[in-house]
Amino acid sequence: MVLIKEVHTRREKKAFVKFPFSLYRDSPYWVPPIIKEELDTFNPKMNPAFNQAEARFFLAYRGKKLVGRVGAVINWTEVRDLGQPKIRFGWMDFEDDTEVSGALLAAVADWGSTYQMQYMEGPMGFTNLDKVGVLTEGFEEMGSMVTWYNYPYYADHLKTHGLKVEKQYIESRFSIKDIDPTFFKRVQTVIRKRYNLSPLNPATTAELLPRVDEMFELFNATYSRLSSFVPVSEQQKEYFKKKYISFVNPEYIKFIVDDQDRIIAFAMVMPSFARALQKAKGRLFPMGFYHLLQARKKSKDVLFYLIGIKPEYQKKGVTSIIFNEYYNVFKKRGVQMGYRTPELAENIHVQQIWKHFSPEVYKRRCTFRKDL
């Protein structure tokens, strides 16, 4: 018999965060989070997502053994402003036992029903900047700090319990050394002159921070056309500054500005911290911080985390300026591989941006839905 217990105490929250450490202890592909940061994510006093969302977290036990976990989120901005009466579920991990996965999903559905939610969808986090999707291809590829890893049986469990695929995502990669920069160098010269544009390359975090709010405003404008998009709030901007900007080498954030110094495009690239996080084993001290700092400086793999272009400048070759700037930095730093984080398979416009890189799709993932 499986017992579901809602998380309330700090001890239970730690058990929730640490469960994947035991479930994936033999996996060479799972990338652990930093335990303290994960706990902060679930703390309403630390995470501004709780200003617009409610969440519940559940643990599954068989006897005294912890065998699964799941989080449930109702994002009220999504429900009220976008008219999407859904309950999100995420942070879902479980042993290969359909009774366990079924009990966890039932806990999510029961809580959603108390608020008259019409359907459930997941895995997904609080916002569009959080992790998303069940991995369905690429199980023998290294995970990352911005994606969930899972065993192959997860999707089968969700289908068994009547959930159906809702959104599909792809992840791709490309070799930096195989890129011919000739095209970008030529095109970016023309585009810069035609539209009076210039690259802006912050050299320090102090130079970067004053432009971050403007960057997120552009992010909201770029992705607002997607039906599932929830804008980033002012509080969340501050939160993501603290959570991610410190991990990013300032050289890896690029802005394109017009002749009035307004940002019309941006891109954010992060060093790959996967190996460093595996070495850290969930803790910054005594050695975790050192491993992360070394990866920040020396990683030869990078993640293309975010890219945004003002709508009126889309499809006008602006990305050639961005890619030219990145190529120069990557060449200087000896970067070898570029990885793209999950993108909606239906977002053809974004995929067209990368066509000159000959990207290889190496992972696929999706969210699942069930009517309540």
C-alpha positions as CSV (number, residue, x, y, z in Angstrom):
1,M,0.0,0.0,0.0
2,V,1.2,3.5,-0.9
3,L,0.7,6.3,1.6
4,I,0.8,9.9,0.3
5,K,1.9,12.6,2.8
6,E,1.9,16.3,2.2
7,V,5.1,18.1,3.0
8,H,4.9,20.6,5.9
9,T,8.1,20.5,8.0
10,R,11.6,21.5,7.1
11,R,12.6,17.9,7.6
12,E,10.0,16.8,5.1
13,K,11.1,19.5,2.6
14,K,14.7,18.1,2.9
15,A,13.4,14.6,2.2
16,F,11.5,15.9,-0.8
17,V,14.7,17.6,-2.2
18,K,17.0,14.7,-1.4
19,F,14.9,11.9,-2.8
20,P,16.3,12.1,-6.3
21,F,19.8,11.8,-4.9
22,S,19.0,8.2,-3.9
23,L,16.8,7.4,-6.9
24,Y,19.6,8.4,-9.4
25,R,22.6,7.5,-7.3
26,D,23.7,5.0,-10.0
27,S,23.0,7.2,-13.0
28,P,26.0,8.9,-14.7
29,Y,23.6,11.3,-16.5
30,W,21.6,12.9,-13.7
31,V,22.8,16.3,-12.6
32,P,22.0,17.1,-9.0
33,P,20.8,20.6,-7.9
34,I,22.4,22.5,-5.0
35,I,20.2,21.4,-2.1
36,K,20.1,24.8,-0.4
37,E,19.0,26.5,-3.7
38,E,16.3,23.9,-4.2
39,L,15.0,24.4,-0.7
40,D,14.9,28.2,-1.4
41,T,12.8,27.5,-4.5
42,F,10.1,26.0,-2.3
43,N,10.2,28.8,0.3
44,P,7.5,31.4,-0.2
45,K,9.8,34.0,1.6
46,M,12.5,33.4,-1.0
47,N,10.8,32.7,-4.3
48,P,8.6,35.5,-5.7
49,A,6.7,33.0,-7.8
50,F,4.6,32.5,-4.7
51,N,3.3,36.0,-5.2
52,Q,1.2,34.7,-8.0
53,A,1.1,31.0,-7.3
54,E,0.2,28.4,-4.7
55,A,2.0,25.1,-4.3
56,R,1.7,21.8,-2.5
57,F,4.3,19.1,-2.3
58,F,3.7,15.4,-1.7
59,L,5.8,12.4,-0.7
60,A,4.9,8.8,-1.4
61,Y,5.8,6.1,1.1
62,R,5.6,2.3,0.9
63,G,5.8,1.4,4.6
64,K,8.7,3.5,5.9
65,K,10.4,3.7,2.6
66,L,10.2,6.9,0.6
67,V,9.4,5.9,-3.0
68,G,8.3,9.0,-4.8
69,R,7.6,12.8,-4.8
70,V,5.6,15.4,-6.7
71,G,4.9,19.1,-6.6
72,A,1.7,20.8,-7.6
73,V,1.3,24.4,-8.6
74,I,-1.5,26.7,-9.4
75,N,-0.3,29.8,-11.2
76,W,-3.1,32.3,-10.7
77,T,-1.8,34.7,-13.4
78,E,-2.1,31.8,-15.8
79,V,-5.6,30.9,-14.6
80,R,-7.1,34.3,-14.3
81,D,-5.3,36.3,-17.0
82,L,-4.8,33.6,-19.7
83,G,-8.0,31.7,-19.0
84,Q,-6.2,28.4,-18.5
85,P,-7.7,26.6,-15.5
86,K,-5.0,24.1,-15.0
87,I,-2.9,22.7,-12.2
88,R,0.8,22.2,-12.9
89,F,2.7,19.3,-11.6
90,G,6.5,19.0,-11.5
91,W,9.5,17.7,-9.5
92,M,8.0,14.3,-10.1
93,D,10.2,11.4,-9.4
94,F,9.2,7.8,-8.5
95,E,10.3,4.2,-8.4
96,D,9.2,2.0,-11.3
97,D,5.9,1.2,-9.6
98,T,2.6,2.3,-11.2
99,E,0.9,2.3,-7.9
100,V,3.3,4.9,-6.7
101,S,3.1,7.2,-9.8
102,G,-0.7,6.8,-9.8
103,A,-1.0,7.8,-6.1
104,L,1.2,10.9,-6.7
105,L,-0.9,12.0,-9.7
106,A,-4.1,11.4,-7.8
107,A,-2.8,13.8,-5.0
108,V,-2.2,16.5,-7.6
109,A,-5.7,16.0,-9.2
110,D,-7.4,16.0,-5.8
111,W,-5.9,19.3,-4.9
112,G,-6.6,20.8,-8.3
113,S,-10.2,19.7,-8.0
114,T,-10.7,21.7,-4.8
115,Y,-10.1,24.9,-6.9
116,Q,-12.2,23.7,-9.8
117,M,-9.2,23.3,-12.1
118,Q,-10.2,21.7,-15.3
119,Y,-7.0,19.9,-16.2
120,M,-3.5,19.1,-15.0
121,E,-0.3,19.4,-17.0
122,G,3.3,18.7,-16.4
123,P,6.0,18.3,-15.6
124,M,6.6,22.0,-15.3
125,G,7.7,24.5,-12.7
126,F,6.2,27.8,-11.4
127,T,7.0,29.8,-14.6
128,N,8.2,29.6,-18.1
129,L,11.8,30.0,-16.9
130,D,11.7,26.9,-14.8
131,K,12.4,23.3,-15.9
132,V,9.9,21.6,-18.1
133,G,9.0,18.2,-19.6
134,V,9.5,14.5,-19.3
135,L,12.5,13.2,-21.2
136,T,11.5,10.8,-23.9
137,E,14.7,10.6,-26.0
138,G,18.3,11.1,-25.0
139,F,18.5,9.1,-21.8
140,E,22.2,8.4,-22.3
141,E,23.1,12.0,-22.6
142,M,24.2,14.3,-19.8
143,G,21.6,16.4,-18.1
144,S,22.0,20.1,-17.3
145,M,21.3,22.5,-14.5
146,V,18.2,23.9,-16.3
147,T,16.5,20.6,-17.2
148,W,15.1,17.6,-15.4
149,Y,16.5,14.1,-16.1
150,N,14.4,11.0,-15.7
151,Y,14.4,7.3,-16.4
152,P,12.8,5.9,-19.5
153,Y,9.8,4.5,-17.6
154,Y,8.4,7.9,-16.6
155,A,6.5,8.6,-19.9
156,D,5.0,5.0,-19.9
157,H,3.7,5.6,-16.4
158,L,2.0,8.8,-17.3
159,K,0.4,7.2,-20.4
160,T,-0.8,4.3,-18.3
161,H,-2.6,6.7,-16.0
162,G,-4.5,8.3,-18.8
163,L,-2.3,11.3,-19.5
164,K,-1.7,12.4,-23.1
165,V,1.1,14.4,-24.7
166,E,0.3,18.1,-24.6
167,K,3.5,20.0,-25.7
168,Q,6.6,18.7,-27.3
169,Y,10.1,20.1,-26.9
170,I,13.4,19.5,-28.6
171,E,17.0,20.0,-27.5
172,S,19.8,20.3,-30.0
173,R,23.6,20.7,-30.0
174,F,26.3,21.8,-32.5
175,S,30.0,22.0,-32.7
176,I,31.6,25.4,-32.4
177,K,34.7,24.4,-34.3
178,D,32.6,23.3,-37.3
179,I,31.0,26.8,-37.7
180,D,32.2,28.8,-40.6
181,P,32.0,32.5,-39.4
182,T,32.3,34.0,-42.9
183,F,28.6,34.2,-43.4
184,F,27.9,35.9,-40.1
185,K,30.7,38.3,-40.4
186,R,29.5,39.4,-43.8
187,V,25.8,39.7,-43.0
188,Q,26.2,41.4,-39.6
189,T,28.1,44.2,-41.3
190,V,25.2,44.9,-43.6
191,I,22.6,44.5,-40.9
192,R,24.4,46.9,-38.5
193,K,24.6,49.6,-41.1
194,R,21.1,49.1,-42.5
195,Y,19.3,49.4,-39.1
196,N,21.9,51.5,-37.2
197,L,22.5,48.8,-34.7
198,S,25.5,48.1,-32.5
199,P,26.6,45.2,-30.2
200,L,26.8,45.9,-26.5
201,N,29.2,43.5,-24.7
202,P,29.3,43.9,-20.9
203,A,32.7,43.1,-19.5
204,T,31.8,43.0,-15.9
205,T,28.7,42.1,-13.8
206,A,28.5,45.7,-12.7
207,E,28.2,46.8,-16.3
208,L,25.6,44.0,-17.0
209,L,23.2,44.5,-14.1
210,P,21.8,47.9,-15.1
211,R,20.5,46.4,-18.4
212,V,19.0,43.1,-17.0
213,D,15.5,44.6,-16.3
214,E,15.4,45.9,-19.9
215,M,16.4,42.4,-21.1
216,F,13.5,40.8,-19.3
217,E,11.1,43.3,-20.7
218,L,12.2,42.3,-24.1
219,F,11.9,38.7,-23.1
220,N,8.3,39.3,-22.2
221,A,7.6,41.0,-25.5
222,T,9.4,38.3,-27.5
223,Y,7.5,35.4,-26.1
224,S,4.1,36.9,-25.4
225,R,2.7,35.5,-28.6
226,L,3.0,31.9,-27.2
227,S,-0.4,30.8,-25.8
228,S,1.2,29.3,-22.7
229,F,3.4,32.3,-21.8
230,V,3.2,33.9,-18.4
231,P,5.1,37.3,-18.2
232,V,8.1,37.6,-15.8
233,S,7.0,39.9,-12.9
234,E,9.2,42.6,-11.4
235,Q,9.8,40.5,-8.3
236,Q,10.8,37.5,-10.5
237,K,13.3,39.7,-12.4
238,E,15.1,40.4,-9.1
239,Y,15.0,36.7,-8.2
240,F,16.4,35.5,-11.5
241,K,19.2,38.1,-11.3
242,K,20.3,36.6,-8.0
243,K,19.8,33.0,-9.1
244,Y,21.4,33.0,-12.5
245,I,23.4,36.2,-13.3
246,S,26.1,35.2,-10.8
247,F,26.6,31.9,-12.7
248,V,27.0,33.7,-16.0
249,N,30.3,35.1,-17.3
250,P,29.4,38.7,-18.4
251,E,31.0,38.0,-21.7
252,Y,28.3,35.4,-22.3
253,I,25.4,37.9,-22.3
254,K,25.1,39.9,-25.5
255,F,22.9,42.9,-26.3
256,I,22.1,44.6,-29.6
257,V,21.1,48.2,-29.2
258,D,19.7,50.8,-31.6
259,D,20.9,54.3,-32.3
260,Q,19.1,55.4,-29.1
261,D,20.9,52.8,-26.9
262,R,17.7,50.7,-26.5
263,I,18.0,46.9,-26.4
264,I,16.4,45.4,-29.5
265,A,17.9,41.9,-29.0
266,F,19.7,39.8,-26.4
267,A,21.1,36.4,-25.8
268,M,22.2,34.7,-22.6
269,V,24.7,31.8,-22.7
270,M,25.7,29.8,-19.6
271,P,28.8,27.6,-19.1
272,S,27.9,24.0,-18.6
273,F,27.9,23.2,-14.9
274,A,26.8,19.6,-15.3
275,R,30.1,18.0,-14.3
276,A,30.7,20.5,-11.6
277,L,27.3,19.9,-10.0
278,Q,27.9,16.2,-10.1
279,K,31.2,16.7,-8.2
280,A,29.5,19.1,-5.8
281,K,26.9,16.4,-4.8
282,G,24.3,19.0,-3.9
283,R,26.5,21.1,-1.6
284,L,28.4,24.3,-2.1
285,F,30.8,23.6,0.7
286,P,33.5,22.5,1.2
287,M,34.3,22.0,-2.5
288,G,31.2,22.6,-4.5
289,F,31.7,26.3,-4.9
290,Y,35.2,25.6,-6.2
291,H,34.0,23.2,-8.8
292,L,31.3,25.7,-10.0
293,L,33.8,28.5,-10.2
294,Q,36.2,26.4,-12.2
295,A,33.4,25.5,-14.6
296,R,32.4,29.2,-14.9
297,K,35.9,30.0,-16.0
298,K,37.0,26.9,-18.0
299,S,34.0,25.0,-19.3
300,K,34.4,24.1,-23.0
301,D,30.6,23.5,-23.3
302,V,28.0,26.2,-23.2
303,L,24.2,26.3,-22.9
304,F,22.2,28.8,-25.0
305,Y,19.7,29.6,-22.3
306,L,17.7,32.6,-23.6
307,I,17.4,34.6,-26.8
308,G,15.0,37.4,-27.6
309,I,14.5,39.8,-30.4
310,K,12.1,42.7,-30.5
311,P,9.2,41.7,-32.8
312,E,9.8,44.5,-35.3
313,Y,13.4,43.3,-35.8
314,Q,12.6,39.6,-36.1
315,K,13.5,37.9,-39.5
316,K,15.8,40.8,-40.3
317,G,19.2,39.1,-39.8
318,V,19.8,40.6,-36.3
319,T,21.0,37.2,-35.0
320,S,24.0,37.4,-37.3
321,I,25.4,40.2,-35.1
322,I,24.8,38.1,-31.9
323,F,26.4,35.0,-33.4
324,N,29.4,37.0,-34.6
325,E,30.0,38.4,-31.2
326,Y,29.7,34.9,-29.6
327,Y,32.0,33.3,-32.1
328,N,34.7,35.7,-31.2
329,V,34.3,35.0,-27.5
330,F,34.1,31.2,-27.9
331,K,37.2,31.2,-30.1
332,K,39.1,33.1,-27.5
333,R,37.9,30.8,-24.7
334,G,38.3,27.5,-26.6
335,V,34.6,26.6,-26.4
336,Q,33.9,23.4,-28.3
337,M,30.2,22.6,-28.1
338,G,27.0,24.6,-27.9
339,Y,23.8,23.2,-26.4
340,R,20.3,24.6,-26.7
341,T,17.9,24.3,-23.8
342,P,14.3,22.9,-24.4
343,E,12.4,24.7,-27.1
344,L,8.8,24.1,-28.2
345,A,8.8,21.9,-31.2
346,E,6.1,24.2,-32.7
347,N,8.3,27.3,-32.4
348,I,9.6,27.1,-35.9
349,H,10.8,30.7,-35.9
350,V,13.3,30.1,-33.1
351,Q,14.5,26.9,-34.8
352,Q,15.1,28.8,-38.0
353,I,17.6,31.1,-36.1
354,W,20.0,28.1,-35.8
355,K,19.7,26.6,-39.3
356,H,23.2,27.7,-40.3
357,F,24.7,25.8,-37.4
358,S,23.5,22.4,-38.6
359,P,22.1,21.5,-35.2
360,E,21.6,17.9,-34.1
361,V,18.5,17.1,-32.1
362,Y,19.8,14.9,-29.4
363,K,17.0,15.0,-26.8
364,R,13.2,15.2,-26.8
365,R,10.8,15.8,-24.0
366,C,7.1,16.6,-23.6
367,T,4.5,17.7,-21.1
368,F,1.4,15.5,-20.4
369,R,-2.2,16.6,-19.8
370,K,-5.2,15.0,-18.2
371,D,-8.7,16.5,-17.8
372,L,-10.0,16.5,-14.2
